[in-house]
Amino acid sequence: MRDLTALPNLNLALIQTTLAWHDRQANLEHFEQLLEQARGADLIILPEMFTTGFSMESQTLAETENGPTSKWLRVQAAKLDAVITGSVIVQAADGSHRNRLLWAQPDGEVLHYDKRHLFRMAGEHKHYTAGDCQVQFELKGWRVRPLICYDLRFPVWSRDAQDTDLLLYTANWPGARRQHWNRLLPARAIENLCYVAAVNRIGTDGKGFAYTGDSQVLDFQGETLLGAGEADGVFQVVLNAAELAAYRTRFPANLDADTFELT
């Protein structure tokens, strides 16, 4: 059994801001300025499709797996000595288009997670191919599992079967369903006995949809450690592994969880 008390604290930076519609270069320049404010963080989280906004124009906007955004992330991660993550539109090696979260490490390696649940109400399932596996990354001994936006609605997919310490959601979640976002995130933290970090965008996209942010970090009891509201900026918080370990010892509900396999 892992000794969580031996892990260092984890410093998170959440970047909640507007996105330029279908303009990768403008977005990268904007985030490069904001990243300087996140210096000192171990993990920096950007929104879903942070180079384009939530777009169905996958064939026009998709980058190759080692495209310009992947290269940019490598440079920024090395410069800040931090992991930087967020999702972009990627054309995979098999030719499929993916809503892909990139996990860029300071050593130059870029890992990824492909969004599992595609938002059919916007036709995402017609323009992208769904991912088929959960992914877990390790950072300073912490186990981090990334998910993307609509994945939040599906507790089985979010369910922790790997002793995850931090669930991470990156999103373009519209203000029309703001209440759902703010209710589902604490539920995922409580049921999985872990921290949750969620980054959303603000502003209005090219389709006229408004986004109200509410980027946040919650503890293992669903209590708010950080709430960004509708503000534009960089928001930082520190996660304490010893507190997580102590709670899991006091309330080991995970020992009574149902066992199952995802197929």
C-alpha positions in Angstrom: 0.0 0.0 0.0 1.3 3.4 -0.9 2.4 5.8 1.8 0.7 9.0 0.8 2.1 10.9 3.8 5.5 10.6 2.1 4.4 12.6 -1.0 5.2 16.3 -1.3 2.4 18.8 -1.6 1.3 19.4 -5.2 1.0 22.9 -6.5 -1.7 23.5 -9.1 -2.3 26.4 -11.4 -5.6 26.7 -13.2 -5.9 29.1 -16.2 -9.4 30.3 -16.8 -9.7 32.8 -19.7 -11.4 33.6 -23.0 -10.4 31.8 -26.2 -10.0 33.3 -29.7 -12.3 31.4 -32.1 -10.3 29.2 -34.5 -7.1 31.2 -34.0 -4.4 28.9 -32.7 -1.6 31.5 -32.8 -3.6 34.1 -30.9 -4.5 31.6 -28.3 -0.9 30.4 -27.9 0.4 33.9 -27.5 -2.3 34.7 -25.0 -1.5 31.6 -22.9 2.2 32.2 -23.1 1.7 35.5 -21.3 -0.5 33.9 -18.6 1.8 31.0 -18.1 4.4 33.4 -16.6 1.9 34.0 -13.7 1.8 30.2 -13.1 5.6 29.9 -12.5 6.3 27.7 -9.5 3.3 25.3 -10.1 3.9 21.6 -10.6 0.9 21.2 -12.8 -0.7 23.9 -15.0 -4.2 23.1 -16.4 -5.6 24.8 -19.5 -9.2 24.5 -20.9 -10.5 22.0 -23.4 -9.6 22.8 -27.0 -7.6 25.7 -25.8 -6.2 26.6 -29.2 -9.6 26.8 -31.1 -12.6 26.9 -28.8 -15.1 23.9 -28.8 -15.3 23.4 -32.6 -16.7 20.7 -34.8 -14.5 21.7 -37.7 -12.1 18.9 -37.0 -10.9 18.3 -40.5 -9.9 22.0 -40.9 -8.4 22.6 -37.5 -6.8 19.3 -36.6 -3.0 19.2 -35.9 -0.8 16.2 -36.4 0.3 14.3 -33.2 3.5 16.2 -33.1 2.1 19.4 -34.4 2.7 23.0 -33.4 0.8 22.9 -30.2 2.5 19.8 -29.0 5.9 21.4 -29.7 4.8 24.7 -28.0 3.8 22.7 -24.9 7.2 21.0 -24.7 8.9 24.4 -24.8 6.6 25.9 -22.2 6.8 22.9 -19.9 10.6 22.9 -20.0 10.8 26.7 -19.4 8.5 26.5 -16.4 9.7 23.1 -15.1 6.1 22.1 -14.8 3.6 19.7 -16.4 1.2 21.6 -18.7 -2.0 20.0 -19.8 -5.2 20.9 -21.9 -7.0 19.4 -24.9 -6.6 20.2 -28.6 -7.9 18.9 -31.9 -5.6 16.2 -33.2 -5.5 13.9 -36.2 -4.2 10.6 -34.9 -1.8 8.4 -36.8 -4.7 6.2 -37.9 -6.3 9.3 -39.6 -9.1 9.7 -37.0 -9.8 13.0 -35.3 -9.5 13.2 -31.6 -10.4 15.6 -28.8 -7.0 14.9 -27.1 -5.7 16.0 -23.8 -1.9 16.5 -24.0 0.2 16.1 -20.9 3.5 17.8 -21.6 6.3 17.1 -19.1 9.4 19.2 -18.5 11.6 16.3 -19.8 10.0 16.7 -23.3 7.7 13.7 -23.2 4.1 14.3 -24.2 1.5 11.8 -23.0 -2.2 11.9 -23.9 -5.8 11.0 -23.1 -8.5 10.9 -25.8 -12.0 12.1 -24.7 -14.3 9.1 -24.2 -17.7 10.7 -24.2 -18.4 12.9 -27.2 -21.1 15.6 -26.8 -23.7 14.4 -29.2 -26.0 17.5 -28.6 -23.3 19.5 -30.5 -22.6 16.6 -33.0 -19.1 15.9 -31.6 -19.6 12.2 -32.1 -20.0 12.9 -35.9 -16.6 14.7 -36.1 -14.4 12.9 -33.6 -13.5 9.4 -32.6 -14.0 8.5 -29.0 -11.2 7.3 -26.8 -11.4 3.8 -25.5 -9.3 3.7 -22.3 -8.8 5.4 -19.0 -5.3 6.9 -18.5 -3.4 7.7 -15.3 -0.4 9.9 -15.1 2.1 10.2 -12.2 3.5 13.5 -11.0 5.8 13.7 -7.9 4.3 10.4 -6.8 0.7 11.7 -7.1 -1.7 9.6 -9.3 -3.6 11.9 -11.7 -6.4 10.8 -14.0 -7.5 13.2 -16.7 -11.0 13.5 -18.2 -12.6 16.0 -20.6 -15.8 18.0 -20.2 -18.7 15.7 -21.0 -16.9 12.8 -19.3 -18.0 14.4 -16.0 -21.6 13.2 -16.5 -20.6 9.6 -16.5 -19.7 8.3 -13.0 -18.7 4.8 -14.1 -16.0 6.3 -16.4 -14.9 8.7 -13.7 -14.9 5.9 -11.1 -11.6 5.3 -9.4 -10.2 1.8 -9.9 -6.6 2.8 -9.6 -6.3 4.6 -6.3 -6.3 8.0 -8.0 -5.3 11.0 -5.9 -6.5 13.7 -8.3 -9.2 13.7 -10.9 -8.6 16.4 -13.5 -11.3 17.8 -15.8 -10.6 20.2 -18.6 -13.7 21.7 -20.3 -15.7 24.1 -22.4 -18.8 23.8 -20.3 -21.5 26.4 -21.3 -23.1 28.7 -18.8 -26.6 27.3 -19.7 -25.7 24.1 -17.7 -23.6 25.8 -15.0 -25.6 24.2 -12.2 -24.8 20.7 -13.5 -21.1 21.5 -13.5 -21.1 22.8 -10.0 -23.1 19.8 -8.6 -21.4 17.0 -10.5 -17.8 18.0 -9.6 -18.3 17.6 -5.8 -20.0 14.3 -6.4 -17.0 13.0 -8.3 -14.7 14.0 -5.4 -16.8 12.5 -2.7 -17.5 9.2 -4.4 -13.8 8.7 -5.4 -12.3 9.9 -2.1 -9.9 12.1 -4.1 -9.1 15.7 -5.0 -10.8 17.2 -8.1 -9.4 20.0 -10.3 -11.6 21.4 -13.1 -10.8 24.1 -15.6 -13.4 25.8 -17.8 -13.3 28.8 -20.1 -15.1 32.1 -20.0 -16.4 34.4 -22.7 -18.5 33.7 -25.8 -17.4 31.4 -28.6 -17.9 31.7 -32.4 -21.3 30.0 -32.2 -22.6 32.5 -29.7 -22.5 30.2 -26.6 -21.5 31.9 -23.4 -19.2 30.3 -20.8 -19.2 31.2 -17.1 -16.1 29.6 -15.9 -16.4 28.2 -12.4 -13.0 26.6 -12.6 -12.4 25.0 -9.2 -10.5 22.6 -7.0 -12.3 20.4 -4.4 -11.0 18.2 -1.7 -12.0 14.6 -1.0 -15.2 15.7 0.8 -16.3 17.9 -2.0 -15.3 21.1 -0.2 -14.1 24.0 -2.2 -10.4 24.8 -2.0 -10.4 27.2 -4.9 -13.2 28.8 -6.8 -12.5 31.1 -9.8 -16.1 32.2 -10.4 -16.3 34.1 -13.7 -12.9 35.8 -13.3 -10.2 35.8 -16.0 -6.8 34.8 -14.8 -4.4 32.3 -13.2 -5.5 30.6 -9.9 -3.2 28.6 -7.7 -3.8 26.1 -4.9 -1.7 23.5 -3.0 -2.9 20.0 -2.4 -1.9 18.1 0.7 -1.3 14.4 0.4 -1.2 13.8 4.2 -4.7 15.2 4.6 -6.0 12.9 1.8 -4.3 9.9 3.4 -5.8 10.8 6.8 -9.3 11.0 5.4 -9.1 7.7 3.6 -8.0 6.1 6.8 -10.9 7.6 8.8 -13.5 6.9 6.1 -12.4 4.0 3.9 -15.6 3.7 1.8 -13.5 2.6 -1.1 -13.1 -0.8 0.6 -16.8 -1.5 0.1 -16.9 -0.3 -3.6 -18.3 -2.6 -6.3 -15.7 -4.3 -8.5 -16.1 -4.2 -12.3 -14.1 -4.0 -15.5 -14.6 -1.4 -18.2 -15.0 -2.8 -21.7 
